[in-house]
Amino acid sequence: MVWSRLRRGRATPRLPLPGVCGHRRHTLRTERLLLYTPETTQDLVAAMAAASDPEAQRWLGWDEGVVGEQVREAMLQLHPGDPDSRLASPVARRLLAGAFEPRPDQGEMLVAVRVDDGRYAGAVGVDAGTSQIGGWLAPHARGHGLGAELFGAAALLGHAHLGLRTVRAGHEPMNMASARALTKAGFVADDGPPRHTLPNGREIEARRLRHTATGPVSRCRGAGPAVPGAHSQGSPAEGH
C-alpha cells in the first residue's frame, strides 16, 4: 500500500493510494470509495465501529466485535494514514498503530474510506470458499447511494481478484436499503434457503441474490490458493 502525503487543498484529506495487490492484500477504487485490505489495527477497529450502531446491528446480529458508543464515534472521526487524525490517548494510538495480518481462515475483507472527506465509511468482504459477500456502511455514509458501490466492489473483488464466476449475497426482506443497493450493483434473484440464523440467534427470512461475471474472471497476486467449485448457500449480506 502506498500512502499519499500530498494535499490538493487545505480541506483535502490524506488518503491511501491504490497499490499493487500482494499476498492476501487488495486495493479497489470506485467513484466515491477507496477499499483496501486493513493495514493496521486502526483500520480493523474502524471497520467494526462502522457496524456497531443499533440500526446496523438490527440486520447483522453480531455476537462479538461490537464496539461501544464512545469508541465508535471516536473511531469514525479518524482518517487512515493521516498523522493529524489520531486519538488523544498515547496508549490507544500505540495499540491502533499495530500492523494487521489477515488470518489464513479469514475471508477477504476490505475497509472502505470515503474519497471526499477521507473518513472510514464501512467494510465489505468476500468468502472465496463460499462465494458469499457481506458488507455495511457507517451511519454518516448511509443514504447517499454508496451501498451500490460497496457491493459492486465486492463483486469486482470476487470476479477480477479471486477468480469467482459468481458471488452471492442476501438480505432480510425488510432491509430495503440492502435490497436497493444490491439490485443497483447488478445482483439478481437467486435460489437458496428461505431462512437464515444470525450470529445472535435471531432467525430471519432471507432473500438470496447472485452476481455473475459477464466476461473472463481472473485471480490477482493477492489471492490465496484457488478453491475448486466454490459456491454458496451462506449468510446474507446486510448493508446500508
N, C-alpha and C positions, 0 to 999 in steps of 0.2 A: 504494500500500500504506500503510495506517495502522498504526503500531506502538504497541502498548499499553505504557504505562509504569506501569500500576497493578498492584498485587498484591492478591489476595483474602486472602492469608495469607503468613506467612513462607516456607512451603515452596512456594508457587505461583510458577512462573517467569513472567517477562515473555514474552508471546507476540505475534506479529503478528496483527492483527485483519483479517478479510477486507475487502477494499476493492472498489471498482468496477473491473471489467475495463477495461483500457486497451489501447493498441496493443501487441500481442504479449505481454500480461500478463494472467494469470488467477489467481483465488483460489477454492479449493473447501474445503469442510469436511465431513468425515464424523464419525461418532460419536467416534472417538478420534484422528483425524488432521486436521491443517491442512496443506493443499497449496497452493503458490503458485509462480509463476514466479520463479526466483532473482533476488534484488535485488542481491546482492553477490558478489564472487569467493569469499567465505567460504561462501556458500550452495552454489555450484557445486562447490567442492573437497570440502565435507562430503558432498554427494550422491555424488561419485565415491568418497570414502572408504568410504561405506556398502556399496559393492560390491567392495572391494579385498581382502577376505579370501579364503583358498583355497577355502572352500566356495562362495562366490558365483562366483568365477572358474571353478570347475568347470563351471558352467552357462552363464556369459556368454561366456567365452573371449575376453576383450578382448585386443587387441594394443597398446593405448595407453590412457592415462587412469588406470592403476592407480597408487595411491599406496603408499608404503612403510608398514611396520607401525607405526613410531613416529608418523608423520604421521596415519595412520588413527586410531589410538587417541586422539591429541590432538584431532583434528577432531570425533570423535564424542562428546566430552565438552562441546562448546560448545553454547550456546543462541543461536539467532538473535535479533538485536535487543536482547540483554541486555549492557549495558556491563560487568557484573560477570563475564561469561564470555568471557574473551579469552586468547589465547596470551601467554606471558610475553615473547616477543621483540618489541620495538618494530618491527623490520623486518617480521616476519610479520604483525603487526597492521595495519601500513600497507598491505601488499600485499593482504591479505584484505579490507580495507575498500573496495577499489575497486568501482565500480558494474559490474554485469553487464548487457550488452545482447545479446539473442538475435540470432544471425546470420540473414540472410534465408533461407539454405538449410537452417536447422535446423528440426526438428520442434518441437512444443510440449512442453516439459519442465517438470514441477512437482517441486520438492523437498518432501518430506514431513517434518513435525515432529509428535512425539507431544504430545498435549494435556495428558497427565497430568504429564509432567516437563519438557516443553519441549525435549527433545533431538532432534537430527536423526535421522530414522528411515529414510530411504531416498529414493527418487525414482521417478517414473513419467513416461512420455512417450507422445505420440500423433503419428504422422506423418500429417498431413492429406492428403498426396498418395497414400499407400498405404492409409490407414485402419488401419495396424498399430500396436499398442501394445507397450510393454515396460516392465518395472519390477523393482525389487528392494528388499529391506529390509536394514537394518543388523543385525549379529548380535544386538544387545540387543532388537531388535524382532521377531525371528522366534519362532515357536511360540506366538503369542498371538492368532492369527486376524486379524492386521492385513493380511495379504495380500489377503483378500477385499475389505476396504475400499479398499486401494490400487488394485486392478484395477477395482472398482466406480467409483472416482473417475475412472479413465481412460475408462471407458465414458461417464460423465456428461460429461466434458470433450469427448469426440467428439460426442455427441448434442446437448447443450444449448449448447455453446460454439463448436464448429467446424462444425456442420451436417451431420454424418455420420450417415446412416441406420444403417450397420453398421460396427462396428470389429472387428478380427480380432487374434488372438493365437495363440500356440503354445507348446509345451513339449516337452522331451525326456521320453520315457515313464518314465524312472527318477526324474524330478523330481516326486515325489508332492506336495511342498508347493505347487508351482505348479499342479498338476492340481487339487488340492482348493480352492485359493484361487480359481482361475478359475471352477470349477464353482459354488462358493458365490456368486460375484459375478454369476452368471446367464449365463455363456458356455456354448454348446452346441457339439457336434461340427460340424466344417466340412470341406469338401473342400480339397485343396491338395497341393503336392508332399510326398512322404513323407520326403524327405531335406533337410537344411539344413547349410550350412557356416558354422561360427562364425568370427569375425574372426581367431582364431589358426590357422585351417586345419583344425580338427577337424570331421569330417563326422559328423552325428548323425541319428538317426531323429527325426522331428518329428510331434507330434500337433497338428492345427490346430483352432481353435475360433473362434466368432464371437459377437458380442453385437449384437442388432438392436433398435432403439428400438421400443417398443410404442405410442408416441404421436408427436406432431409433433416435428420436430427444429428447432433454431434456431442462429443464429450471433450471438455476442455482439460487443461493441465491440472486444474484444481479438483477434478472429480476423483473419487476413490475408485476401488475396483467395481467393475460392472456387476449388476445384479440381474442374472438371467430371468426373463419372464416377469419382470416387475409389473404388478398390478395392484389394485386397491379396492378394499371394501372397508376402509378405515374410518377414522373420526372426521366429523365435519370441520370445515374451515370456518371459523367465526370471526368476522372482521367488522369494521365500522367505517 
